[in-house]
């Protein structure tokens, strides 16, 4: 073999090697891109492929989402999370959040879905998407029976506890500004502050105020409803059409199958007094 032919063979070999290498890298890159989450979060296909769905829940909101003495998660939202995962054919990865961290958890892609007692509001709908509702609630106010507050004007100048990032905080920031708001990050902190006497009353969703006062008989929900009735829905990252579409179908199916009535009986009814019934909480068919 003369020098010219030998040199040509070497060039051809190198060229083929480069083409093959680029092809392999390109193939690998395409598959990595296909499996990666988009700017709007992971698709249902990607969630199924990963084998896990990441769901935001509360860890201290009994009886909706809480951790029992054995370290096991319990509650109305937890049962829904387990059902969603089962119907998807995946496992649940719980991500514990406070109320004011739910939107960020979705938008950052930290979770695929938020089931942390998430009330639908116009402001929240601007930054995230909501699936169909699975629960209805109103804002309530609880206080000590010995100094029971039954009308909102009784809160004028009084210290009122709210949880940051809730509809109750929004209501008392915009609709009734005469109360002095004491704001807390977690449910545990806010109820501890009430028991410590740092405030005259607490405001939050009426349904779990009913649950709390049942375990604390010195208190009562003197104001059962403020403002319009609100709805609790799964939160989805804005623009994630895949997860939103699937979740809408799932909630519709679960409403028709009476899943939420059964969930209510199992997780909520034992913690509520006679003030609350299944029809006050669950969504009809």
Beta strands, then each sheet from edge to edge (+ up, - down):
strand 1: 52-57
strand 2: 60-61
strand 3: 65-67
strand 4: 73-74
strand 5: 91-96
strand 6: 113-114
strand 7: 128-144
strand 8: 159-163
strand 9: 180-184
strand 10: 201-205
strand 11: 219-237
sheet 1: 5+ 1+ 6+
sheet 2: 2+ 3- 4+
sheet 3: 9+ 8+ 10+ 7- 11+
end
